[in-house]
Amino acid sequence: MKTINYRELRRRFELDGAAKTVEHLSEALDNGELKADDFSIRDLAEGLVPDGGQWLRELDPRNGNLGTSLLEDGTSTFLNITGKVIESKILESYNNEVFAVSKLVSTIPTRLDGEKIPGAASLPDSATVIQPGEAYPTVGFGDDYIETPSTTKRGLIVPVTKEAVFFDRTHLILSRAAEVGETLALNKEKRILDVVLGVTNTYNSNGTVLNTYSSASTPWKNLLAANSLEDWTNIDAAENLLGSITDPTTNEPILIEPNVLLVMPAKRHVAHRLLRASEISYNDTSTSGMSAISNPFAKYALVSSRLAYRRLIASGLTDALAADVWFLGNFKKAFAYMENWPITVTQSAAGSEADFTQDIVVRYKASERGTPAVINPRYVAKCTG
C-alpha cells in the first residue's frame, strides 16, 4: 500500500498550488491509483493546512483549548482532500457487489417527487402500410399511464473531530465512512428488493394499484406456481409464460428477451448447473429415444441474493417456500429506480457552530434521494415451488 505522508503532501502543495493538488489527488482516488486508506488525516492536516504543524500542536488536549478554528486562508485544500478521501470510502462501500439487485434495475433521473408517465400509443400493424401520397402516421402518447411512488431522501453525516485529527484516528473515520456507504446502499437494496420480489406492490396503472405478479389471465399472467427450479423444463416453462404475455392495446406478443435468472441461495448451485451445462437432453418423440442439443439457457446471467431470501422471510414466507422462489426476465425493462440525485457527499463550512460546541473540524454529509418503481411487470416472471 502506498501511503502519502505529510512531507510529500507539502511538496505537492508548494509545487503545484492548491487547485492542482486537489485535482491530482482527486483523480488518483477516482481512477484507483490511490485508495482512501493510503491517506492519514493527521498528515493531510500537517501537509496542507498553512502552519499545519503548529495547528496540530495547538490541538494537543493538554493545551486545554483543543486548538483554533480552521479559518485561515488555504485550509480549503485540506478540507477538500479530506472530503474526497471520505467520499471515496463511502462510494467504495455503497457500490459493493453484494448489492446485486440494485444493479439489475434501470436508473431513471427525475426532478419530480413521483411521476405520471404516459404510455406510447401502440399502432396496429396495418398502420405501417402507407399508400402513395398518404401521410406517414405519427406515434403519439395514449391515454394509458403509470404513476411512480413519491421519492424519499436518506442520508448520514461523518464528523471529523479535532481529537480525530490530533490522534490520527484515520481508520476510525474511514470505518464510519464505510458504514455510511454500506447503510445507504443496504437500505436502497432492500427497498428495490421488496418491489422486485412483489413484497411491496407499487404498480399504479391508470390510477389503479395492481399486484406486480399475477396468476390470473388478465390483465397479465406472470406468476407460475408449482414450478420449483429443478431442471431445464422449469426454465422452459417460465420462458413460455413470458412468451404468452401480450400487449394490452394491440394484443400482439410483447417482445421479451429474458436475460437474468434471479434465485435464492438454496437454488444457486442448481441454477449454475442448468445454465453452465454444455447441452440438455430431452425425449425425442420422432425417434422414441433421447436427443441432446446445445444449452439454450447459457445466455442468462445468474444472480443469487441472500438479501432477497431474507426479505421473503421478513414478508412472512417460511424458509422452505422462500427458498423455492425464483425469477426470469429483463429486470431493466420491468423495474427502475427513480432517482432525484445519486449518492452525493457535501461538506460543511469550516468554523461552524459544531466547531465551537463539539470540537468538530468539519462534517461530510452523504445523501441520496429516489424510489424504486414498477415500469412494466410483464417483462419478469416469478416462479414458486
SULWO-V429992 format. One record per residue. PSI is psi as a letter, one per 40 degrees, with the letter a starting at -180 (* if undefined). OMEGA is omega in degrees with one decimal (* if undefined). NEAR is the number of other ideal C-beta (glycine too) atoms within 12 Angstrom. Layout:
# SULWO-V429992
PSI/OMEGA/NEAR, PSI/OMEGA/NEAR
This chain:
# SULWO-V429992
h/179.4/10, h/180.0/13, h/179.5/20, h/-178.7/35, i/-172.0/19, d/179.6/26, d/178.0/18, d/177.7/26, d/179.3/37, d/179.9/27, d/178.6/15, d/-178.2/28, d/-177.7/35, d/-178.6/18, d/-171.5/13, d/-174.6/19, i/-173.9/15, d/-174.0/27, d/-178.8/17, d/178.7/16, d/177.6/31, d/-178.1/29, d/-176.8/19, d/-179.9/26, d/177.8/37, d/177.8/24, d/179.2/17, d/176.7/24, d/-178.3/31, d/-176.7/19, e/175.6/12, e/177.5/14, d/174.4/15, i/176.4/26, i/178.7/25, d/-177.7/39, e/177.6/24, e/-174.9/26, i/172.1/40, h/179.7/33, d/179.7/46, d/178.6/36, d/176.0/31, d/-180.0/47, d/-177.7/44, d/-176.9/30, d/-170.6/35, e/177.1/46, h/174.7/43, h/-175.0/24, f/-175.9/22, d/179.0/32, d/178.3/20, d/-179.9/17, d/178.7/32, d/178.0/33, d/178.1/22, e/177.8/25, e/-179.7/34, h/-178.5/19, d/179.4/17, e/176.1/11, e/176.0/16, e/-177.4/9, e/-179.5/15, f/169.4/28, i/-179.6/31, i/-179.8/25, i/177.4/25, g/-178.8/38, e/-175.4/21, i/175.7/23, i/176.3/13, e/-179.8/27, e/178.6/32, d/178.2/26, d/177.5/37, d/-177.8/43, d/-178.4/36, d/179.9/31, d/176.4/44, d/177.4/48, d/179.5/38, d/177.4/34, d/180.0/44, d/177.5/45, d/179.5/32, d/179.8/36, d/178.0/39, d/-178.4/42, d/178.4/30, d/178.6/27, d/-177.4/31, d/-176.7/37, e/179.6/23, h/-176.9/23, e/-179.6/15, d/179.3/20, g/-168.1/32, d/-174.3/27, d/175.8/38, d/-178.6/40, e/179.3/27, d/-174.1/36, i/177.2/38, i/171.6/27, h/-178.7/26, h/176.7/25, h/178.7/17, i/175.1/26, e/-175.8/14, i/175.9/21, g/-172.2/18, h/-175.9/22, i/170.1/26, h/-172.9/22, h/178.7/26, i/176.5/16, i/176.8/23, h/-179.3/18, h/-179.6/19, h/178.9/23, h/174.6/20, i/-176.4/14, d/-178.9/13, d/-177.9/11, e/-179.6/18, e/178.5/14, h/-177.7/12, h/177.9/12, i/178.9/11, h/178.1/6, e/-178.8/6, i/177.9/10, i/176.0/9, h/177.1/12, i/-179.1/17, h/175.3/10, h/-179.9/13, a/177.9/14, h/-178.5/14, a/179.2/19, e/-179.7/16, i/177.3/24, i/170.9/20, i/177.1/30, h/178.7/28, i/-177.8/32, i/174.3/29, i/178.0/20, i/178.1/28, i/179.9/22, h/177.2/22, i/-178.8/26, i/179.0/26, i/-177.0/30, h/173.0/27, h/177.8/41, i/172.9/31, h/-177.2/44, i/177.0/27, d/176.9/34, d/-179.4/24, d/177.8/34, d/-175.9/41, d/-178.0/28, e/179.8/22, f/178.7/26, f/-178.9/20, d/-178.3/31, d/180.0/19, d/-179.7/22, d/-179.3/38, d/175.6/33, d/177.2/21, d/178.4/30, d/178.4/43, d/178.0/32, d/178.1/24, d/179.2/36, d/-178.6/36, d/-179.3/27, d/-180.0/28, d/179.5/39, d/179.4/35, d/178.7/27, d/178.6/30, d/179.9/40, d/179.9/35, d/-180.0/29, d/177.6/34, d/179.4/41, d/-179.0/40, d/178.1/30, d/-179.2/40, d/-178.6/48, e/-176.5/42, e/175.8/34, d/173.9/30, h/-178.3/26, h/-176.7/24, e/-177.1/31, h/-178.6/36, h/-178.6/26, h/178.6/31, f/175.7/19, e/-179.5/13, h/178.0/14, h/-176.4/17, i/174.0/26, h/179.9/26, d/-178.9/38, h/-175.9/35, h/176.1/26, e/179.0/21, i/-178.6/12, d/178.2/13, i/-2.4/13, e/173.2/23, i/176.1/33, h/178.0/25, e/177.4/42, h/-176.6/32, h/179.8/34, i/177.7/22, f/178.9/15, f/178.3/29, i/-176.7/27, h/-179.3/40, d/179.4/21, a/-173.4/20, d/-179.0/29, d/178.3/20, d/174.8/32, d/178.6/40, d/179.3/26, d/177.9/24, d/176.7/40, d/179.8/28, d/177.7/22, d/178.4/34, d/-179.0/36, e/-178.9/23, e/-178.2/20, h/-177.2/35, i/175.3/22, h/-176.1/24, e/-178.7/22, d/-175.2/17, e/-175.4/20, e/174.8/14, i/176.9/16, h/175.1/16, h/-177.6/30, g/-177.2/17, h/173.9/31, g/179.1/18, i/179.8/35, e/-177.3/27, h/171.4/36, h/-179.1/39, h/-176.8/44, i/173.4/43, i/-176.3/38, d/-177.8/27, d/-178.4/26, e/-175.3/36, d/-177.7/25, d/174.8/16, d/180.0/28, d/179.8/37, d/178.6/21, d/-177.9/22, d/-176.6/32, d/-175.0/30, e/177.0/20, i/-179.1/21, d/-179.9/15, i/175.5/17, i/-179.9/25, i/-180.0/17, i/177.3/19, h/179.7/13, h/-176.8/12, d/-178.3/9, d/-179.3/9, e/-178.1/9, f/179.6/8, a/179.7/11, h/175.3/14, i/-179.6/15, i/176.6/16, i/175.3/16, i/-175.9/14, h/-179.6/21, e/-176.6/20, e/-178.4/33, e/-178.3/23, e/-175.0/18, h/171.0/30, i/-179.3/25, h/176.7/31, h/175.8/36, h/-173.9/29, h/173.5/39, d/178.3/24, d/177.7/34, d/178.8/42, d/-179.9/32, d/178.5/23, d/176.9/29, d/176.4/37, d/-179.4/24, d/-179.6/17, e/176.9/21, e/178.6/11, i/173.5/23, i/179.6/15, d/-176.6/17, d/-179.5/16, d/-179.6/20, d/-177.9/30, d/-175.4/27, e/179.8/30, h/176.5/41, i/-172.2/44, i/175.3/49, h/177.3/44, a/175.9/43, g/-171.6/31, d/-179.4/43, d/176.6/26, d/-177.0/26, d/-172.4/41, i/177.6/44, i/170.6/35, h/-179.6/40, h/-167.4/39, h/172.8/30, d/170.4/27, i/177.7/22, i/178.4/24, h/-173.3/37, h/179.4/24, h/178.5/34, i/-173.1/23, h/175.8/30, i/177.9/25, i/175.3/20, i/178.5/30, f/-180.0/19, i/178.2/23, d/-179.9/14, d/177.3/22, d/-176.4/27, d/-172.7/18, d/-174.8/11, e/-177.9/20, f/176.3/26, h/-178.4/29, d/-177.6/44, i/176.8/43, i/178.2/33, h/-175.6/36, h/175.6/28, h/179.7/39, i/171.7/28, i/179.3/35, h/179.0/27, a/177.9/40, i/174.8/36, i/-178.3/41, i/173.5/41, h/179.8/41, d/176.0/35, h/-174.5/34, e/-176.1/40, e/-176.7/37, e/179.4/37, h/175.7/45, h/176.3/45, h/-180.0/40, i/177.9/39, i/-179.0/30, */*/27
